[in-house]
Amino acid sequence: MGAAFSYLTSEIRFGSPSRLDGADASSRDSVCSAAYLTISDDATDGREGHGFVPTAGGGADVQLAAIDAAMAIVEQQDLDTLLADMGATWRALVDHSQRGWLAPDGGVAHRAAGAVVNALWDLKAKRAGVPLWRLLAAMRPAELVGLIDFRYLSDALAPQEALAILDGAEAHRFERERRLLAEGYPAAAAWPGALRCSDEHLERLCRQALASGFTQVKLEVGASLADDLRRLAIAREVCGPDIAIAVDAGHRWGVDQAVAWISALSAFDLHWVEDPTSPVDLLGHAAIAHAITPVPIATGEHALSPVMVKQLLQLNAIGYLQIDGTAVNENIATLLLAAGTGVPVCSRAGGAGLSEVVQHLAMFDFVAVSGSMEGRAIEYVDRHHEHFVTPAQVHGGRYRAPFAPGSGAEMLPASLLDHMWPILSALDGVA
């Protein structure tokens, strides 16, 4: 008899709409939330796999319904079989003959499939007794290639090209892992420039970031050009010429407005401009990138699939590619697409649990794919980590490689209970 499993979904919320410390130019509140999935291995003594889809307050109920629908595809299957061939499992989730709405690039449903496969990866790593980054980095190149659906990618990255990248890295894995464990992975301070913080608070947080060893900080922009110019002047004065300052527009602008606004800010030697326009306007990103050169564009966090990433790269629309860990299989494809073009990958990690998960992908990329930390960093925001079983560890401005088995997505039981919606609404007085 095969291994059976069960699952549970819940909505998690941190913060309340009355707080604005995490809001950006497009957001109206700072509720950090997620649709959270737990898969329990019924054949073991309580071993579980965890995955989630980040949301922003409302909407998690729709995401949870999509996760339930995705689980219906696999919940009657044998757990051992699902874990043995994660490429086949991913394809079953996104290319099911009776679930056309779960086809690739299907938005909410596609992200739900990502939560399912990520929970299975978490469980697979725990069964192996290793962190996810090390599980992936130990796989043979052909195994990694087998995880990817190349149907819509092969014009930019054929399977044999992906295999060549991985084969070329294989001989260097041991030395790269040794370096990762000794040095850690660069982190970027993503908290100093929250859009609605005071000038004094901005200055204080920039100084704190520098004192903590960070060499890159980020400011939210896009609500007021005059405010942005003033705030960037403060940040540059505090940070000096050697600290990278990136800005994030939160998809605020149209193409022409983005070009004009970024041109006005470019005097501050911007490291990048993140999310300048609609995440689905690929041609718009290309037009902006070409108009504002040499200021680079960073985006990809909200790309619906590796197909959009492929097109951003083909259009030379980005200087930095961002990922958010939504689906391990697709992130591996994305890392290989970026490695094939030489575009550095910088993992987006502003929401609860994202630092814990995306660090595994970035570290796998260094050890087994790109072999580079040059120009790369994982975002870090110093909040919500205390709610996770294996919180991300950042010291001296660098992530330290995790050793605990799994992907890092597992929340502490008490935190899961305390922040489960709608319990939070009753305690917080939020309607």
N, C-alpha and C positions, 0 to 999 in steps of 0.2 A: 504494500500500500504506500502511496506517495505521501509527501509531507503536506499537511493541511495548514492553512493560515486564516486569520481573521483580521479585521481592520476597524479603525475608529477615526472619524473626522471631527474637527472642532474649529471654531473661529477664535483666534487669539487677538487681543487688542492691548496695546500699550499707550498710555497717555489719554488725552481727551481733547475734544474740539475747542476747549477754552484755552489751550496752550498753543503758541505759535512758534516755539523755538525750533521746530523742524520744518516749518513751511518754507516753500521756495516761491519763485515768481509766478508759478502756475497753480500751486496748491493753496487752499484756503484754510487748512488746518494741519495739525501735526500728528494725527492719529497714525501710529505705526501698527499695522495689523497683518495677519496672515491667515490663509486657509491651511490648516495643519492636518497631516495624515500620519497615523501610526499603524504599521503592519506588524502583527504579532505572529511569531513562528510557534504554532501550537505544539510542535514536536519537541520543543526545547523548554528549558526552565525559565521562561519569560524573556527570551531574546526578542528584540524588536528592531524594526527599521523605521526611520522617520524621514519625512519630506514635507515641504511646504511651498506655497505660492505666496509671495509678498503681495499685499494689497494696501490700500490707503483708506482705512475706515470702512465705509459702506462698500458693498459689492462682494464681500467675501462669501455671502450666502449663495450667490450665483456660482462662484468658484468652487464651493463645496459640493454643489449639485453636480458640477462637471466632474469633480473627482469621483463621486459616487458612480457616475456613468462610466468613467474610465476603469474603475475597479471591477465593474460588472463584466468587463472583457476578460479579466484574468483571474477573478476570485475563485472560479471553479477549477483552475488548472493546478498542477502539481508545483509546489514551491521550489523543489529542487530543480525541476526542469526550467522554471523561469530564471533562476539564478545561474544555471549552468550556461545559458546562452543569452546574454543580455542584449545582444544585437537583435536576435529573433524576438525577444520580449518587447523591445522598443518598436520594432516594425509591426508587431501585433497590436500595439496600442494606437499607433497613428495611421495604420493602413488596414483596418479591419473591414472585411467585405460588407458587413451589415451596419457599419458606423461611419458613413461617409462624412458626417459632420466632424469626425475626429481626424480628417485628412490633414496632411502637413499644412502648416500656416493657418490653423484653425482658431487662433486667438485663445479665448478662455479655455476651450476644450483641449487645445494643444498644451497649454500650460498645466492643465490638470494631469495630462499624460506624463508631463515632466515630473510632477510631484510623486506620481506612482513609481516611475522608474528610479527616481532619486531615493525613495524610501527603500526600494529593493537593493540599490547599490549600498546604502547604509547597512542594511542587513547582511549583504554579501561580505562587506569588509569586516563586520563584527564576527561573522562566522569564521573568517580567515584569521581573526585576531590581529589585524593591522589597520592603520589609518588608511582612508581612501586614497590619498595621494600615493602612498607606497604600494597599495594594491594595483593601481593603474600603472605605475611606473615599472612594476615587475612583470607586466603582461608582455608577451611576445608581440613584435610589430604586426604580424598577421592577425593576431587576436584583436588588437586595437582597431585595425582596418575593418574587421568584421563587425564592429559595433556601429558602423556608420552606414547610413542610407545615401548612396552616391547618385541617385537618380537625377536630381536637379543640380548637382554640384560638379559633375564630371567634366563639363566644359571649362571649368576653372581649376579643378583638382580631381584628377583621375585616381582610381584606387592604387595603381602602380606608382603614381607620384607621391601619394600619401605614404605608401610603404617605403619608398626611397628615403623620405624625410625621417621616418622612424628607424629604419635600418641604420642610417647615418648617425643617429643619436645613441643607438644601443650600446656601442662600445664605451661611451663616455658616462653612462648612467652612474656607475659607482663613484667616480670622482665628483660628479655634480651633486650627488646626494651627500657626500662628505662635506662639500662646500656649503650646501644648504643648511646642514645641521650645525656647522660651525658659525656661519654668518647670519643666518636667517634670510628673510625675503623683504625687500623694501616696502615700507608702508607710507601712505600719504594721509595727512591730517585733513579730514573732510568736514570737521566741525567748526573751525574758527569763523567762517564767514556766513553764518545763517542770515538770511535776508533782513530779518526784522530786529536783529540785535543792535545795540547802541554802538556808537563809535568807540566808546571806552571799552565795551565788552569785546569788540573786534580786536582792538589793540592788545588787550590782556590775553585773549585766547591765542593770538599769533605768537606772542612772547612765550606762552606756555608750550606751544607746539615746538618752537625752536629749542627751548630748554629741554624738552623730552627727546630731542634727537631727530625730529622729522625734517626732511629736506624738501618737502612739497606740501603746500597748503591749498585749500580751495575756498573760493567765495561764491555765494549765490548772487546772480545779477539778473537784470531784466525788468524791474519794476519802474525804475527812474534812472535815466542816464546821469543826471546831476549827482544823485546819491552814489551811483556806481563809480563815477570818477573820484568822488571824495573818499569813498571807502577803499578803493584800490590804491590811492595815494597813501593812505594810512598804512595799509598792509605792506606796500613796497618799502616805505620808510622804515617800518619795524623789521622786515625780513632782510632788507639789503638786496644787492644784485645777484647773490649766489643761490638764493632759495627760489625754487620754482613756484609760481603762483598760477593756478588754473582757475577758470571761472565756469560756472554752470548756469545756463539760461533756462533750464527746465522746459524746453520746447516752446518758449514764449513768443518767438518772433516769426514773422513771415520772411521770405527770402530777402527782399530789398531792405527791410528794417534790420535784419541781422547783419547784412553787409555794412550798413551805415553805423550801427551801434558798435560792432566789433572794431571797425576802423577807428572809432573815437577812443576805444579802450586800448588799442594796440600799443600806445606809447608806454604802457606799463610792462612790456616784455612778457606777454601772456604765454604760459606753458602750453595751454590749450584752451579752446572754447568748447564746452560740453553741451550737447543737445540744443543746438541753436534754433531748430525748427521742428516741424512735425516729424515724428520718428518714421513715418511711412513715405515721406517725400525724399526719395533717394536722389532724384535729379536736383531737388532743391539743395540738398547737402553738397552735391557736387558743385553747383553754381556758387554757393557760399564759399566753399573751400578754395575754389579757383580765384575768387575775387579778393579774398583776404590773405592769401599767401604772403609771407611765410608763416602766419599764425595758423597752427594746425587745429583741425576739428577732432573731437573725441565723441564717439557715440557707438551704439550697438547694444546697450543695455536693454532697450525696448524693441530690438529687432524681433520679428515674429518667428524667425527661423534662420538657419545658416544660409538659406537662399538670399535673404536680404543682406546678410553679411557679405556674401559672395559679390553681390551687385555693388555694394558700397566700395569694396576693394577694386572691382573692375572699373569703377568710375573715378578712381583716385579721389574719393570724396572724404576720406578720413586719414588723419595722421596717427591716431591712436584708436585701437579697437577696445571697447568695453564689453565685459560679460557679467552676468549676474547669477550664474549657477542654476538656471531654471531646469535644465535637463542635462545630465552628465553626458549622454551619448552625443547630443547636439553640440555641447561645448567642446568635446573632443574634435568634432568636425570643424568647428569654428577656430580652434587653436591651430589646426593643420592648415586651414585656409590662410590664416594670418602668417604662419611660418613660411608658407610658399611664396608670400609677397614681401616678407620682411617687415611687416607692420607690427609694432609692439602691442602686446595685449596688457591692458590695465584693468584689473577686476573691480567692478562697482560693488560697494559693500556698505551702503548707508543704512539699510533696514535691519531690523532685529534678525539675527541668525545668519545674515549674509556673509559677514566676516568669517564665521565659523565654517561655512561651506565653501566659499570661493577660494579660500586659501589653499584648499586641497587641489583645485584645478590649476591655480597659478604655479604651485610647487611641482605638480605633475608636468606641466608645460616646461618648466626649467630643466627638470631631470631627464625627461624622455622625449621632448619635442623640440623646442626652440634652443634650449641650452643657454638662454640669455636672461639676465636680469637688467640689462642696460636699457635705460629709459622706461622701465616698468615699475609699477607699484600697485599694491592692493590698498584700496581705500580703508580708512579706519575711523569710526566714530565711537567715542568712549561712552556708550550707553547700551543697556539691555544684555550685555554679555553675562551678567551674573545669573541670568535665567536659564543658561544652558549647561548641560552636564560637563562638557569639555569646552569652556570658553576660550576664544582666541587669545593668545598671549603676544603682546607687543611690548618690546623693550628696546630702548635706544633707537626708536624710529624704525624697527624691523619686526616683522612677524617671526615668531619662533615655530619651527615645524612641530605639529602635534604628533604625539605618539599613541594616543588612545585609539582603540579600534573604532571604525565608523567614519561617517562624513562630517560629524560635528553638529548635525541638525537636531539632535535630541534635546528637548527641554526638560528641566527638572520637574518632577511630578507636582510639587507644590506650586511652582510658577505657572505650570500649565493650568492648574485648577484656579489659581488666583486671577489669571488674566483671560479666562475663558469668557467669551461673550455669549449670553447677555448678563452674566453675573457682574461684570465690570460696570454695566450701565446702572444696575441697582445700587452699587456701592458709590459710584461717582456722581450720581444725580443727573446723568445724561439721558435725555429722552430717546 
